[in-house]
Amino acid sequence: VESYLDTRRSSLNVIQHVLEVLPQKTYLQSITFTKRKTLEIVGQVLTEGDFQILLDALITLRPTPSLPGEEPFFAIVTPDSNSKTLNLGSASLSVRDFRINCKLNYTQLDTARKR
């Protein structure tokens, strides 16, 4: 019963936390949440540094950051990105497209449900 009442790892809560750590000027194409399995984020940032900030934030993201020992949201974060140049008429802009697959960390909840 306790695991059903714990909404810290609900889809809305996970997505809310992800949106809070996005660097400024991150453009999202899609967010796909598969219950208890994966979260896929597809989008674009301006620099490699912005991509690295996002990646580092996702790897360490936790439901309650101040709670010691709490498991991160994601067990595995798999990044894929590439640079491209956008032609803006008389100017061009280098950007980084990305696709990040995050395997959700539900081991703690699964263990609690087996009891």
Helices and strands as residue ranges (DSSP letters): H 2-5, H 11-21, E 27-34, E 38-45, H 48-60, E 74-87, E 92-104, H 107-114
